[in-house]
Amino acid sequence: MGLLSKKDGKLITDPLADNNPITIQVLGICSALAITAELKASIVMAVSVLFVLGIGNVVISLMRNIIPSKIRIIVQLVVVAALVIIVDQVLKAFAYELSKTLSVFVGLIITNCIIMGRFEAFALGNGPWRSFLDGIGNAAGYGLILIIVGFFRELLGSGTLLGFKVLGDPIEKTGLYSIGYENNGFMLLSPMALIVVGIIIWVQRSRNTALIED
Amino acid sequence: MENRTDKNSYTILFAIGMVLIVGALLAFAASSLKPNIDENKRLEKQQNILYAMGVNENEEGSANFVSTADAPELFAKYIKKQLVIQGDKVTENNEAYLIDVKKEQSSAKAGNERRLPLFVGEKDGKTFYIAPIRGKGLWDAIWAYVAMDKDMVVQGAYFDHKGETPGLGANIKQRFFMDDFIGEHLKSNGKFKGIDVAKGNADPKNIDKTDNEVDAIAGATITGNGVAAMIKSDLKLYVSYFENLK
């Protein structure tokens, strides 16, 4: 990372693996369950959170010295809600098709605990540039898990990826289905997202035993 | 010395200031963008109606509208008549497509006679009757435009939703679900029956078009039930109009 100092670089790379918001900090689980039934929704959510968390962290960081500590959570909530709603309105006016894809996510982004978590834990105590990096890093770590979970749930649950029938047609019985393979409908339901996240946590901690807590 | 931001007076002033600034910002955004948003919604309605009667740019597997630039022209070309049905009265109204089905539903609940918009389209010598319907899915509103022929056989449908689960209920706007309705009969033995969204109906390829059933989406039972319910309750209101056509 030529552009960033080593310390700043870690702000981006840490949340991707050893301090991942979902698998290590266990934040943002609810949205990881809700929208990972297909890969496309996972990607859309990942990009949206990247955008909101990056900007939101900067805004909170700029305001960190004037926010009264007694009502800081409410202030954070107002900032993120206002940001998301303005973006939603602008998209509705100028990119209507895109906004229709995103409208489902608006509520999920506002209540995403990763966003509140990073505001509270990082942006309130650090400068704008480092907060921006932290926001991007954590959103990327979150998005990474979302995309992995979405990939497996859509592939095993519907036999498709981004809507393409990669395993053949389950009704016409072509491809894998011709030899008796069936989609696992359970993969489409939320509990399986939790199990997939659990498997990721298991794999991650068995590879890096330093992450195991007593 | 006590930190200045811990004072009650500062906290209250900050809260008031924040509410004023954010409120003004949101109000400004909402009112300055409203004309654009309304225009987008108007064009979308035209696109939806055209989609239902088969005027679209569908590619294999994906549902595509005609472009927003072409929508007004095509709408004028294909939609021959816009009707408003109110009780026994049928009137022509060139802005019938702007009627808000949600408002009509709630005004019907309040005891008023509901205005039912119906669009008569013509394409390749065939006449389509397109009705907008609206109901409830799992999380929020769902709605549809259903194109029928004069015997109430579905010729095309466009479904949409406000907030159904992506990958599950949201799939009602996918081709594989919407196309299942094409050719399906709304009547059974001359009586209005609707179309059920059925699980395990032993007809997943939907070959039998007269069974008043289409195949459900796995994991989206409540959305599917909502689709069946809105078809049953809203399209039923049009039955007398179709009876009078004969």
Interface residues (C-beta under 8 A of the other chain):
Chain A: A34 I35 T36 A37 E38 K40 A41 N65 I66 I67 P68 S69 K70 I71 I74 V75 V78 A82 I85 I86 Q89 V90 K92 A93 F94 Y96 S103 V104 G107 R153 E154 S158 G163 I171 G185 L188 L189
Chain B: N3 T5 D6 K7 Y10 T11 F14 A15 M18 V19 V22 L25 L26 A29 A30 L33 N36 I37 N40 E44 G61 S62 T68 K162 G163 E164 T165 P166 G167 L168 A170 P204 K205 A218 G219
